[in-house]
Amino acid sequence: MSLRISLVLLLGIVLVVLIRGGSLKAGPAVVSVLFGFFLASTSMAPEINRLVSSVVGMIGQIRF
C-alpha cells in the first residue's frame, strides 16, 4: 500500500514540475489525470497494476 501512495506522490510531483516548468499546460494535464482515473475503473486496471508492480519490483532488485 505504501508503494502505491509513494508512486502517486512521485507522479504528482512530476506533474506539478512539468506544469510549472511550462513543458505541460494545465488542460492536457487535467485530461491525463481524468484518463488515468477512468482507466482505473476498466477491466485493464489489474493488468496495468501487475505491470507497474513488476517494473517496480525489478527496479527494487537493482543493487548499486
PyMOL commands that set and color helices and strands:
alter all, ss='L'
color gray80, all
select helices_A, chain A and resi 2-21+26-39+45-60
alter helices_A, ss='H'
color red, helices_A
deselect
rebuild
show_as cartoon
